[in-house]
Amino acid sequence: MSIAKFLNSSRVKTKLDAIVDNTHAFLVDPNKEDFLKREGKRPDPKLLDQYGMMDQYFPVVSSDDFRVLEYLFEQNKAIASVIATGQEIPQTRMGRLLKIEGQMGKIAISHIFGEEDEIRMMELSKMQGMPKNFVDMLIRGVDSLQPRVYKTANVLTWQCVTQGFVDYTDTRSNAAIRLRYQTYPELFPAPLTGNAVWTDYENANGVRDLREHARAFYNLNGFYPDETVMPQELADDLMSQASTRDHALALGLISAVPGTTVQAIVDEVILNRIAERLKFPKIRIYDAQYEIEFAPGQTVRGRYLPSHTYAFLTDGMGQRLFGPTIEGKGKPGVFVKVDEVLKSSPPESRSYAVARMFPFVPQPKLLAARKVK
């Protein structure tokens, strides 16, 4: 029995289909902690941290349109006019169309089963009972395909959040995806340089940088972002700056240690109290990582949020929009093919997952980020 036939056998396929469906339900559920509790599982904070922020600010949405949208509609929210009795009602437009430069990206991953795998399968199939560990390994391999597609989707979305555009070239296929929104320069100010970089603890003024950036966001949108997301490393830099300590002292949030001239340190609690008092979005730490395979069997770790950049996040800012696939016969979402025979000699088969998606931002003026070190 080949691996493809084994995975397609009734006793295995029924179980595998249920596992794949359950994984899909988990990946699209915006409240994964409750999902796991309903399943009788204990939520793993490290696992949830990988997905939580994307679920909150860029939930998964499906579309049955292959091209989705070439344009965004920016709504006109200007207030109504005061007019005199008998005066014609002033005319205005509902909004304007903004061109999206780019297209939906195709994301795919497969597991290949070669001749050595088939020999091992043939040996095991002759045993009294197929070893459970081997069966579980095959099932886990197929089940892992969907999360890997979603992680790539998250990489693309984080590029959009931190840059206002996607510019990604795959290390395996050399294929590229390019997507650019019409962002606002005041929300993506130039990277800090010289004495202003956040690692210059004596001269940098990160609190002022955040306040000015948040004010620019407010002036454009009429409200402040919900959160400032940054890696722990960047938060540590911010808390180490003399200017941050001066702000905390001026606000009465810290003081000298009794009997000494040593000032109390600024921690994350104090930092967020500064943010609350000085009207910039509170800090939220995000350090989740992923792995990129740059050569067969060789990987390097990457960060969804670069170590040198912070970004503002706002409720309703976007979606991870999944479109239809030819492989899935026009249905949107991630299509999983459990078994596919590629050739008979030397034997080769595969399991794969494929999707089409792009980060969808209805209002590009909600995108705001800055490189500070």
Salt bridges, closest charged atoms under 4 A:
ASP17 OD2 - LYS13 NZ 2.83
ASP29 OD2 - ARG38 NH2 3.19
GLU33 OE2 - LYS37 NZ 3.40
ASP55 OD2 - LYS32 NZ 2.60
ASP55 OD1 - ARG320 NH2 2.84
GLU70 OE1 - LYS99 NZ 3.91
GLU74 OE1 - ARG96 NE 2.64
GLU123 OE1 - ARG120 NH1 3.32
ASP136 OD2 - LYS132 NZ 2.59
ASP167 OD1 - ARG178 NH1 2.77
GLU227 OE1 - ARG284 NH1 2.96
GLU233 OE2 - LYS373 NZ 2.70
ASP237 OD2 - LYS373 NZ 2.84
GLU276 OE1 - LYS282 NZ 3.97
ASP287 OD1 - ARG303 NH2 2.40
GLU291 OE2 - ARG301 NH1 3.05
GLU293 OE1 - ARG172 NE 2.74
GLU327 OE2 - LYS106 NZ 2.87
GLU340 OE1 - ARG350 NE 2.60
